[in-house]
Amino acid sequence: MARADRTTSAGEARDTAALLMHVTEQTLHNFEAAAAGFDLTVAQARALLALEGAAPMRSLAEHLRCDASYVTGIADRLEQRGLVSRAAQAGDRRVKLLQLTPDGRRLRSELQARMLETSPVMVALEAGERALLRTLLAKAAGAASTPPSEG
């Protein structure tokens, strides 16, 4: 690769990274505001979005990348609000399963709708552009999780 090409590539990479960070920061800011609008912390909102069916608290902790004891606090607050229920897993009562209640599913739907209304990707891009971005991000995510080949 010629020196000019490397310089251009480095500049493009820097610009692309800066733009990606800007969109990510704006998305996070919008997510924080959406969560606060429903009187949720970011962690509580992420937990609501992550729960599809009954899930062990440990798997939720792994998804949120936090300690299981932290999920206990999240679950306590969501349960107090009637958004999740907690039950022992059949066959192993030590494992606690979390599941959204009807109110939790309703709030999750409202939170998702609010996020879509304020998402810079949804607001600024047309459907075809969003599909292309999704494809490109999936490709980049796959490359990021693949170790570089040697040689």
Residue pairs with C-beta under 8 A, 6 or more apart in sequence:
1 9
23 120
23 121
26 120
27 119
27 120
27 121
30 115
30 118
30 119
30 120
31 42
31 45
31 115
32 42
33 118
34 45
34 111
34 114
34 115
34 118
35 41
35 42
35 44
35 45
35 111
37 114
38 45
38 107
38 110
38 111
38 114
40 48
40 111
41 74
41 77
43 64
43 66
43 70
43 74
44 74
44 77
44 78
45 111
46 64
47 60
47 64
47 71
47 74
47 75
47 78
47 84
47 98
48 78
48 83
48 84
48 100
48 104
48 107
48 108
48 111
49 108
49 111
49 112
50 60
50 63
50 64
51 60
51 84
51 98
51 99
51 100
51 104
51 108
53 99
54 87
54 97
54 98
54 99
55 97
55 98
55 99
56 89
56 95
56 96
56 97
56 98
57 68
57 71
57 72
57 75
57 86
57 95
57 96
57 97
57 98
58 68
58 71
58 95
60 71
60 98
61 67
61 68
61 70
61 71
64 70
64 71
64 74
75 84
75 86
75 96
75 98
78 84
78 98
78 104
79 85
79 86
81 103
82 101
82 103
82 104
83 100
83 101
83 103
83 104
83 107
84 98
84 99
84 100
84 101
84 104
85 98
85 99
85 101
86 96
86 97
86 98
87 96
87 97
87 99
88 94
88 95
88 96
88 97
89 95
89 96
89 97
100 108
116 122
117 123
121 130
121 133
122 130
125 133
